[in-house]
Amino acid sequence: MPCTSEYGVWSEQWNCYLSRAIPQPPATAPEWEGHEQGDGAIYECRIPTGGLQGAVWLATPPDAADAGPTPGEVAQIAVERMNLRAVEIGMSPDPDGPGVVALPTWLWVHDPGEQTFGPITRTASAGSVTVSATARVERIVWDMGDGTQVVCTGPGTPYEFRFARQASPDCGHIYTRESGYRPGQEYTVTATSEWVVDWEGAGQSGSLDVDDLSRSVQVSVGEAQVLVN
């Protein structure tokens, strides 16, 4: 709901728009709740679809700043509850062993679970606003350390020995130069997860930006003359 409208200021406490009653009810009116006229004021409680819902006594005028969080802000709370994490890198040849120029490198998400790849859904509430948000990885950008980026829209395919020297069917790379010229004589491979978050609630819907999550490993790539030639 907008914080202010022609009906007054939105109140999360009363779940309606509040506007000062004109004229104020007589001192004997029950809405004063025992308070004297001049001690605070009576405010009419209205909703756009239902009209006047009643009247309440307030010591101070309602403030639009107290209208409560927006659905988008509540959606952010839902995202924080997801505890999203960067992926664990799956790679062949294994980063702990030497890679070889011209030999296909396979890339995949080693742990494609809810918190690392999605989809994951969480719900959050604040006042009368309840929002459900769903997050998923839209793509993973692999920076291979040699000036090349590989963009994969899926988790990739784990390598198996039966694949021998085949290239990955969906997420891979081939190094064309050994890593000896790089600092530490290794390439830094970084997998960056780019998330998409869609939310809906309180009659609204939208999307949120989520910080990209990254993880890196160091790999050594050498030359094997029999493969290069």
N, C-alpha and C positions, 0 to 999 in steps of 0.2 A: 504494500500500500504506500502511496506517496506520503511523505511526512506531513505535508499541509495540503489542504484543498478548500473549496468553498464551504465545507462543513466544519472546518477548524483545524486543529492539530491532532495528528494520530497518536493514540495512547495504547501502548502494548499492554499496560495494566488493565485497562477497561475494554480493550479490543474494539475501539470506536473512535470517531473524531469528536473532540471536545471543543465547545465554543461557549463563551460566557452568555448566560441567559439574560435576555433583555425583554422586559424589566426583570429584576431579581425577584424571586418569590417573597411573599411576606414572611416576617420573622417567625410566624407560627408554623410555617411549612416544614414537613418532616425532613425534607432534603438538607436542612441546616444541621441536622444531627446534634442538636443542643447548642450549636455555636450561635453567637449573636451576629446580627447583620453588621457588615463591615469587617468581621473576622473571616478573612478569606472570601470566597464567592461560590455561587452555584453555577455549574457548567452543564450544558445539554450534551448528551451522548447520542451521536448519530452515526449511522452507516449508510453508504450510498444506496444500497439495495433494500434497506429496511426502514429508513426514516428514523424518527426519534425513538430511542430505546429507553430513555429515562433521563435522570439528572443526578449529578454527584456533587458533593462539596469538596473543594480543594483549597488548601491554605494558601497556595501560590499558583499563578497562572501556569498552564502546561507549556512545556518548552519543546520545540521541534527537535532539539538535540537529544531529548529523552525518548524519542519515538522508537528506539531500539535498532538493532542491526538490520540491514537490508538482506533479502534472500541471497544475493551474491556474497555478502560477508559471511552468512551462515554456511554457504557452500564451501567457503575457504576453510571453515572449521572442520567440515566433513573430510576435506582433502588432507588436512593435517593429521586426522585420525587414521589415514591409510598407511602412514609411515613408509612411503615409497623409497626404494633403494636402487642404487646402480646395479647393473647386471654383473654376474661373475662371467669372466671371459672364457669361452671355449675356443680352442685354437689348435690346428694341426698343420705343420709340425708343432709340437708342444713348446711353449715359451722356455721351458727348462732345458730344452735340447736345441741343437743348431738347426736353423732353417737353411734351405738351399735355393739359390737363384734359379729361376725357371721352373721350380717345383710348385704346383698349386698349393696355396695356403687356404685352408678351410676356416671359416669363422662362424661361431654360433653362440647363442645364449646358453650358458651352462646350467642355469637355474631359472627357467621361465615360469615363475610362480606369480601369484596375485600381486605381490609387492614389488616385483622386479620387471614384470611385463604386462600384467593385467589380463583381462579386465578385472577391476576391483571396485566394489560399490560400498559406500558408507553413507550413513544418515546422521544429520545433526539438527538440533532444535535450539531456538532461542526465543523466549516469549511465546508468541502464537505462530512463529514461523518455523516450519519444518522443511528441510531440503534434503534431497537425495542426489548424490554425485557419483558418477562413474568415470574412472580413469583407465586409460589403456595406452600402451606405447604405439605411437603412429609409425615411427621408424627408428632405426639405430644407425648412426653415422660412425663409421669406423675410420679413424685417422691412422693410416698405416705407418706413419713416420718417415716415409720416403717422398712426401709431397703428394701422395695419392689419398683420396677419400673414397670409401665404398659405402653406398647407402643401401640398407636392407630393410624392407618393410615387414619382414617376418623374423622369427627367432633364429633362422638358419638351420642347417642340417649337421648334426654331429658326425664327425669322421669315423669310419670303421675301416679296418685293415683290408676288407674285401674290395674297397674302392680303389686300392692301389694308387696310381698316379692320376686318377681322374680329377677334374676340376669340380668344385662344389656346384650343385645344381641351382643354388639360390643365393649364396653369400660367400664370396671368396675373393682372392687376390693372387697375383703372381708378381713376385719381386724380380726386377730386372737388373738390380745392382746389389752387390754385397754391402754389408753395413759397416765395414771397416773404416769408412771415411767419417762416420758419425761420432759425436762425443761418446766415449765409453765403448765405441765400436758396436753399438746396438741401436736398433730402431725402437722408438717408444710408440706402442700401439694403444690407442685410446678409443674405447667404445662409449659413445654418448647417446643416452636414451632420450628421445623427444616424446613427451607425453601429451595426450589430449584429454581434457576433462569436460564432460557435459553434465549439467545439473538442471534440476527442475524442482519447483516447490512454490507454495504460496501463489499459485496462478501464474508464475513466471518461469522462464527457462533461459539458459545461456551457457557460456563456456568460460573456462578459466585458463590463464597462463600458469604453467608450472615450470619451475627452474629445471633446466636439463640436468640429468644426473650422469656422471662419468666415472669410468674406472680405467686404469692403465696398467700395462705390463711391458717389460723390456724383452726384446727378442734379438737374437744374433742370427744374421743371415750370411752364409758364405757361398763360395762357388764350387761347383763340381763339374769339371771340364766335360765329363761324359754327358751331362744334362744340357750344358750350354750349347755344345756343338751339335 
